[in-house]
Structures are given as structure tokens and as C-alpha cells.
Amino acid sequence: MNIGKHKDLIAVLIAVLWIACIVTGTTGHFVTGMVLGVPLMLLHMLLGVAKNGIVSKKFFFYPLLIWAVLWILSFILSGYFAASFGGEMPTFTVLGLHPSFAPTIFLYWIGGQLTLNLGHYLYQDEWLSEKDWKEFCTKVRNLPDGEVN
């Protein structure tokens, strides 16, 4: 995927999503704010993994897109169970956790970490190959003092 020609649009979307997250959070729409935070982070991730404006489709679909889906599901399910049991003690727990906290632990925390770590391990060359890292180090070493490109 070539995102190089869309960097300005991505920067504007990031700004809009930041504002939307702040507004939804301060007006009490916390789940909506958290869900909007996921595409915000996904856009930052896309910019971070792009090599010369190109993002590997393989790396985008797994792990990045799967990570985003897990986090969105986590926030929606946590919000649903929090509203369902608001002001009362639930009649059951999920492995000892309040039903609203279980999606946070299993999807957001464990699922998100495993997805990103496994995806990085499987597709590390799609993200930052050894060759790219060495080229970057050489470029930095060869910069004159005080010059930044």
C-alpha cells in the first residue's frame, strides 16, 4: 500500500481523531472515545511501519488490522458489560474477573500483545529488515555534525 502520497491526509485525520477523542471523553462518551483512539493509533502505526511511503499489505492485515479489531471488540464488550451490571454485583465472573473487565484483559491486553508480538516475529522483515536497519545506521553515521534529514 502506498501511503506516501496520503501523508497530509493522514496527519489531518490524526488531528481530527485526537480532537474527537478529547471531546467524547470529556462529555462522558468514554467507550466511543476509546474506540476512536484505535484508528488514531492505527494511523500512527501505519506511518511508523512505512518504508519510503510503502506499507506491506501482509503486515497491515496481520498484525495491525487484527490488533485494531481486538481492541475495538474489547472496548465495546467492556462498555456493554459495564452498562449491563451498572450499580449491581454480577451473578457470575469470568475467571474471577468482573464481566466488564474480562474483555479488557483477554482481548485488549493479552490478545493485543500476542498479536503484535507474533506479527512482528513472523513479518519482521516487512517492518524493519536487517538490511534496512544497517542502511539507516550508515546514513546516520555519515551525517555531518548537526545535520538532520
Secondary structure, 3 states (H helix, E strand, C coil): CECHHHHHHHHHHHHHHHHHHHHHHHCCCHHHHHHHHHHHHHHHHHHHHCECCECCHHHHHHHHHHHHHHHHHHHHHHHHHHHHCCCCCCCCCECCECCCCHHHHHHHHHHHHHHHHHHHHHCHHHHHCHHHHHHHHHHHHCCCCCCCC
